[in-house]
Amino acid sequence: MAGSIYGKLFTISTWGESHGKALGVVVDGCPAGIPLCEEDIQIYLNRRKPGQNQYSTQRNESDTVEILSGVFEGKTTGTPISMMVRNQDQHSKDYGDIAVSYRPGHADYCFDEKYGFRDYRGGGRSSGRETIGRVAAGAIAAKVLETMGIKLTAYTRSIGEYCIDYNNFDKDEILRNPLYMPDKACSEKAGEYLKEIISELDSIGSSVECIITGMPVGIGEPVFSKLDALLAQGIMSIGAVKAVEIGDGTLVSQSKGSYNNDNFIIDNDCVAKLTNHSGGILGGMSDGSPIKVRASFKPTPSIYKEQKTVNKAHEEITMAIKGRHDPIIGPRAVVVLEAMCAITILDLLMINATARIDNLLKIYDR
């Protein structure tokens, strides 16, 4: 299978299946000398692990990470960092019925057509558990970015029709509620709505947003490797993401240039903007203002309602999916979105180091 590697200088290669022995990631290109331990990674993995509350799958996984290489005496060595999480609570028998039939909304049919064979236990590589490797790698990237004064804040923006009120935005509230929403009132209403969805044996869509602050100006390559283009690529590679927006996003199609343009001003002898419709990116490069990116997640395709589908023999059948599934994807994907943003930005920062000769002269003290 091609396509399991992401990045150019800071690269990640994820591996493993939902019901295999383990999942993990190999991170290459991480600078030496970064303080790193398993707890640094575990904090991030705990935000996406299953069974945390009534709104997530009750699969009981500790998602305990093991660092196998690339760290010595508490610091990165500059060599590849390999990390692994062992699967502990697989119920593979729950998936026996789909070995010869295709779940609506899943990649089962596509895998069979592409490879002529598939791991049907929990979706294999297309399972949400693949994101374990992304989150582990993202924890490292975020730690490197933090040393540079760059911070990422991700949260659930909406669940169904329930969207946060930015006037009530409280960053500290994100980790206080199980839906990772920065608006307590909205979180409570969305929680009650989710209970209704669960009682109906159904699922619901959601959106997740990430704000990135402290970015220097000029990060991103202006043609094919634009900052927004690569953010979109990284985020769209997350399972169930169907749309990515930067700044005002799709609203720009209804906007006038006189409104959409962010006027430049001088603030404390620095160039700044009066507004931020661009979402912190102009011409594919960071403009110094906060980057705002959001993703729309489709409803979880695994629902307990009976649905129509077909099997390998091309017979039309009905199916009621078994197993343990999330009624919503967004909340557990908050940290995944944050991880992909961190990985993308760190990679581009490293590439940007060669953009000017004076950067090289500083590095080599010439």
C-alpha positions as CSV (number, residue, x, y, z in Angstrom):
1,M,0.0,0.0,0.0
2,A,1.5,3.3,-1.1
3,G,0.5,6.6,0.6
4,S,1.3,5.9,4.2
5,I,4.1,8.5,4.4
6,Y,3.5,12.3,4.9
7,G,5.9,15.2,4.9
8,K,9.2,16.1,3.2
9,L,11.8,16.9,6.0
10,F,9.7,16.1,9.1
11,T,8.1,12.8,7.8
12,I,5.8,10.3,9.4
13,S,5.0,6.8,8.3
14,T,2.0,5.2,10.0
15,W,1.4,1.4,10.2
16,G,-0.9,-1.1,11.6
17,E,-4.6,-2.1,11.5
18,S,-7.6,-1.7,13.7
19,H,-7.6,-5.4,14.8
20,G,-4.0,-6.3,14.3
21,K,-1.5,-6.7,17.1
22,A,-0.5,-3.1,17.2
23,L,-0.4,0.3,15.4
24,G,2.3,2.9,15.3
25,V,4.4,5.4,13.5
26,V,7.9,6.1,12.5
27,V,8.9,9.8,12.7
28,D,12.0,10.8,10.7
29,G,13.7,14.2,10.5
30,C,13.0,15.3,14.1
31,P,15.8,17.5,15.3
32,A,18.1,16.1,18.0
33,G,18.1,17.5,21.6
34,I,14.3,17.8,22.1
35,P,13.3,16.6,25.6
36,L,10.8,13.8,25.0
37,C,9.3,11.0,27.0
38,E,6.3,8.7,26.6
39,E,4.2,10.9,28.9
40,D,4.5,13.7,26.4
41,I,2.9,11.5,23.8
42,Q,0.4,9.8,26.1
43,I,-1.2,13.2,27.0
44,Y,-2.2,13.6,23.3
45,L,-3.3,9.9,22.8
46,N,-5.5,10.1,25.9
47,R,-7.5,12.8,24.1
48,R,-8.5,10.5,21.3
49,K,-8.7,7.1,23.0
50,P,-12.0,5.3,23.0
51,G,-14.3,4.7,26.0
52,Q,-13.9,8.1,27.6
53,N,-17.6,8.9,27.9
54,Q,-21.1,8.0,26.8
55,Y,-20.6,9.7,23.4
56,S,-17.7,7.5,22.2
57,T,-17.3,3.8,21.4
58,Q,-17.0,1.6,24.5
59,R,-14.0,-0.3,23.0
60,N,-11.7,-0.5,26.1
61,E,-8.2,0.5,24.9
62,S,-5.6,2.1,27.1
63,D,-3.7,3.2,24.0
64,T,-0.5,3.1,26.0
65,V,2.4,4.3,23.8
66,E,5.9,2.7,23.7
67,I,8.9,4.7,22.3
68,L,11.1,2.0,20.6
69,S,13.8,4.2,19.2
70,G,15.2,7.7,18.6
71,V,15.2,8.8,22.3
72,F,18.2,8.5,24.6
73,E,18.5,9.8,28.1
74,G,15.3,11.8,27.7
75,K,16.2,13.6,24.5
76,T,15.7,13.0,20.8
77,T,18.8,11.7,19.0
78,G,18.0,12.9,15.5
79,T,17.5,9.3,14.4
80,P,14.0,7.9,13.4
81,I,11.6,7.8,16.3
82,S,9.5,4.6,16.3
83,M,6.4,4.5,18.5
84,M,3.9,1.7,19.0
85,V,0.5,1.2,20.7
86,R,-0.7,-2.4,21.2
87,N,-4.4,-3.4,20.5
88,Q,-5.9,-5.0,23.6
89,D,-9.7,-5.1,23.1
90,Q,-10.5,-6.4,19.6
91,H,-13.9,-8.1,19.1
92,S,-13.1,-9.3,15.6
93,K,-16.1,-11.7,15.7
94,D,-18.4,-8.6,15.5
95,Y,-17.2,-8.1,11.9
96,G,-17.7,-11.6,10.5
97,D,-20.9,-10.7,8.7
98,I,-19.2,-8.0,6.6
99,A,-16.4,-10.3,5.3
100,V,-18.6,-10.8,2.1
101,S,-20.7,-7.7,2.2
102,Y,-20.2,-4.0,2.0
103,R,-21.1,-1.5,4.7
104,P,-22.8,1.7,3.4
105,G,-20.5,4.7,3.8
106,H,-17.4,2.6,4.3
107,A,-14.4,1.8,2.1
108,D,-15.1,-2.0,2.0
109,Y,-16.1,-2.1,-1.7
110,C,-13.2,0.1,-2.8
111,F,-10.7,-2.1,-0.9
112,D,-12.0,-5.2,-2.6
113,E,-11.9,-3.6,-6.0
114,K,-8.4,-2.2,-5.5
115,Y,-6.6,-5.1,-3.9
116,G,-8.9,-8.1,-4.4
117,F,-8.5,-8.7,-0.7
118,R,-9.2,-6.8,2.5
119,D,-8.9,-6.9,6.3
120,Y,-12.6,-6.6,7.2
121,R,-12.0,-6.5,11.0
122,G,-12.9,-3.0,11.9
123,G,-11.9,-1.5,8.6
124,G,-8.2,-2.4,8.8
125,R,-6.1,0.6,7.6
126,S,-9.3,2.8,7.0
127,S,-10.3,2.5,10.7
128,G,-10.1,5.6,12.9
129,R,-7.5,3.7,14.9
130,E,-5.0,4.5,12.2
131,T,-4.9,8.0,13.6
132,I,-3.0,6.8,16.6
133,G,0.2,7.2,14.7
134,R,-0.7,10.7,13.5
135,V,-1.5,11.8,17.0
136,A,1.7,10.4,18.4
137,A,3.8,12.1,15.7
138,G,1.7,15.3,16.2
139,A,2.6,15.4,19.9
140,I,6.3,15.6,18.9
141,A,5.7,18.2,16.3
142,A,3.6,20.3,18.7
143,K,6.4,20.1,21.3
144,V,8.9,21.4,18.8
145,L,6.6,24.2,17.8
146,E,6.0,25.2,21.4
147,T,9.7,25.8,21.8
148,M,9.3,28.3,18.9
149,G,6.4,30.1,20.5
150,I,3.8,28.5,18.1
151,K,0.7,27.2,19.8
152,L,-2.3,25.2,18.4
153,T,-5.8,25.2,19.9
154,A,-8.3,22.8,18.5
155,Y,-11.9,22.2,19.5
156,T,-15.3,21.0,18.3
157,R,-17.0,23.9,16.5
158,S,-20.4,22.3,15.8
159,I,-22.4,19.1,16.3
160,G,-25.3,18.9,13.9
161,E,-27.0,22.3,13.9
162,Y,-25.5,23.2,17.3
163,C,-22.6,25.6,16.7
164,I,-20.5,27.4,19.4
165,D,-21.1,31.1,20.0
166,Y,-17.7,32.8,19.7
167,N,-18.9,35.4,22.2
168,N,-18.9,32.6,24.8
169,F,-15.5,31.3,23.7
170,D,-13.6,29.9,26.7
171,K,-10.4,28.1,25.9
172,D,-10.3,26.5,29.3
173,E,-13.7,24.9,28.7
174,I,-12.4,22.8,25.9
175,L,-10.9,20.1,28.2
176,R,-13.7,20.4,30.8
177,N,-16.5,18.8,28.7
178,P,-16.5,15.5,26.8
179,L,-17.3,17.1,23.5
180,Y,-14.3,19.4,23.6
181,M,-16.4,22.5,22.9
182,P,-15.2,26.0,24.1
183,D,-18.8,27.0,24.8
184,K,-20.3,25.4,27.9
185,A,-23.9,26.2,27.0
186,C,-23.6,24.8,23.5
187,S,-21.8,21.7,24.8
188,E,-24.7,21.0,27.1
189,K,-27.3,21.4,24.4
190,A,-25.3,19.3,21.9
191,G,-24.9,16.6,24.6
192,E,-28.6,16.3,25.0
193,Y,-29.1,16.2,21.2
194,L,-26.5,13.4,21.0
195,K,-28.4,11.3,23.5
196,E,-31.4,11.5,21.2
197,I,-29.2,10.5,18.2
198,I,-27.9,7.5,20.2
199,S,-31.5,6.4,21.2
200,E,-32.4,6.5,17.5
201,L,-29.5,4.2,16.7
202,D,-28.1,6.9,14.4
203,S,-25.1,9.2,14.1
204,I,-24.5,12.9,13.3
205,G,-21.9,15.0,11.6
206,S,-19.7,17.7,13.2
207,S,-17.0,20.2,12.5
208,V,-13.7,20.8,14.2
209,E,-11.6,24.0,14.2
210,C,-7.9,24.8,14.9
211,I,-6.4,28.2,15.7
212,I,-2.6,28.5,15.3
213,T,-0.9,31.5,16.9
214,G,2.7,32.7,17.0
215,M,3.4,31.9,13.3
216,P,6.2,33.9,11.6
217,V,5.5,35.5,8.3
218,G,6.3,33.7,5.0
219,I,5.9,30.0,5.9
220,G,4.7,28.0,3.0
221,E,5.9,27.7,-0.6
222,P,3.9,29.9,-3.0
223,V,3.0,27.4,-5.8
224,F,2.3,23.7,-5.2
225,S,3.3,23.6,-1.6
226,K,1.2,26.4,-0.3
227,L,0.6,26.4,3.4
228,D,-3.2,26.3,3.0
229,A,-2.9,23.6,0.3
230,L,-0.8,21.3,2.5
231,L,-3.0,21.9,5.5
232,A,-5.9,20.9,3.4
233,Q,-4.1,17.8,2.1
234,G,-3.1,16.7,5.6
235,I,-6.6,17.3,7.1
236,M,-8.4,15.8,4.1
237,S,-6.3,12.6,4.7
238,I,-8.1,12.1,8.0
239,G,-10.9,9.6,7.6
240,A,-14.4,11.1,7.4
241,V,-13.3,14.6,6.6
242,K,-15.4,15.9,3.6
243,A,-14.5,19.6,3.5
244,V,-11.7,21.9,4.7
245,E,-12.0,25.7,5.1
246,I,-9.4,28.4,5.8
247,G,-10.5,31.7,7.3
248,D,-13.9,32.7,6.0
249,G,-13.9,29.5,3.9
250,T,-16.9,29.1,1.7
251,L,-18.4,32.4,2.8
252,V,-15.9,34.2,0.4
253,S,-18.1,33.1,-2.5
254,Q,-20.7,35.5,-1.2
255,S,-18.3,38.3,-0.2
256,K,-17.3,41.6,-1.8
257,G,-13.6,42.4,-2.3
258,S,-14.0,45.5,-0.2
259,Y,-15.1,43.4,2.7
260,N,-13.0,40.3,2.2
261,N,-9.7,42.2,1.8
262,D,-7.8,42.5,5.1
263,N,-6.5,46.1,5.3
264,F,-2.9,46.4,6.5
265,I,-2.0,48.8,9.4
266,I,1.0,49.6,11.5
267,D,0.7,48.4,15.1
268,N,3.6,49.1,17.4
269,D,5.9,49.5,14.4
270,C,4.8,46.1,13.0
271,V,2.7,45.3,10.0
272,A,-0.7,44.0,11.1
273,K,-4.2,43.5,9.7
274,L,-7.5,45.1,10.8
275,T,-9.4,41.8,10.0
276,N,-8.5,38.2,9.4
277,H,-10.8,37.0,6.6
278,S,-7.8,35.3,5.0
279,G,-7.4,33.0,8.1
280,G,-3.8,34.0,8.5
281,I,-2.7,32.9,5.0
282,L,-2.0,35.0,1.9
283,G,-0.5,33.7,-1.4
284,G,0.0,30.3,0.2
285,M,2.2,31.8,3.0
286,S,1.5,32.7,6.6
287,D,0.9,36.4,7.1
288,G,1.6,36.6,10.8
289,S,-2.0,36.7,12.0
290,P,-3.7,33.6,13.6
291,I,-4.3,30.8,11.2
292,K,-7.9,29.5,11.4
293,V,-8.7,26.1,9.7
294,R,-11.8,24.0,10.1
295,A,-12.9,20.6,8.9
296,S,-16.3,19.1,8.4
297,F,-16.7,15.4,9.4
298,K,-19.4,13.2,8.0
299,P,-21.7,11.2,10.4
300,T,-20.1,8.0,11.6
301,P,-21.1,5.5,8.8
302,S,-21.4,2.6,11.3
303,I,-24.9,2.8,12.6
304,Y,-27.1,0.2,14.1
305,K,-30.1,0.9,11.9
306,E,-30.9,-1.6,9.2
307,Q,-29.6,-0.5,5.8
308,K,-29.6,-1.7,2.2
309,T,-26.4,-2.8,0.6
310,V,-24.9,-5.5,-1.6
311,N,-22.5,-8.4,-1.1
312,K,-19.5,-9.8,-3.1
313,A,-21.9,-11.9,-5.2
314,H,-23.7,-8.7,-6.2
315,E,-26.8,-9.6,-4.4
316,E,-28.9,-6.9,-2.8
317,I,-29.2,-7.5,1.0
318,T,-30.0,-5.6,4.2
319,M,-27.5,-5.2,7.0
320,A,-27.5,-4.2,10.7
321,I,-24.0,-3.3,11.6
322,K,-22.7,-4.9,14.9
323,G,-19.7,-3.8,17.0
324,R,-18.9,-0.7,19.1
325,H,-19.0,2.6,17.3
326,D,-18.9,6.3,18.0
327,P,-22.2,8.2,17.3
328,I,-20.1,11.2,16.3
329,I,-16.5,11.6,15.0
330,G,-15.7,15.2,15.7
331,P,-14.8,15.3,19.4
332,R,-12.3,12.4,19.3
333,A,-10.9,13.9,16.0
334,V,-10.1,17.2,17.6
335,V,-6.6,16.1,18.6
336,V,-6.1,14.4,15.2
337,L,-6.8,17.7,13.4
338,E,-4.4,19.4,15.8
339,A,-1.7,16.8,15.1
340,M,-2.0,17.1,11.3
341,C,-1.7,20.9,11.5
342,A,1.4,20.6,13.7
343,I,3.1,18.1,11.5
344,T,2.4,20.2,8.4
345,I,3.6,23.5,9.9
346,L,6.8,22.0,11.4
347,D,7.7,20.4,8.0
348,L,7.2,23.8,6.2
349,L,9.2,25.6,8.9
350,M,12.1,23.3,8.3
351,I,11.8,23.7,4.5
352,N,11.7,27.5,5.0
353,A,15.1,27.4,6.7
354,T,16.7,27.2,3.2
355,A,14.7,30.0,1.7
356,R,17.3,32.7,2.2
357,I,21.1,32.6,2.2
358,D,21.4,34.5,5.4
359,N,19.5,31.6,7.1
360,L,22.2,29.2,6.0
361,L,25.0,31.6,7.1
362,K,23.4,31.8,10.6
363,I,23.3,28.0,10.8
364,Y,26.9,27.5,9.8
365,D,28.1,30.7,11.4
366,R,29.7,32.2,8.3
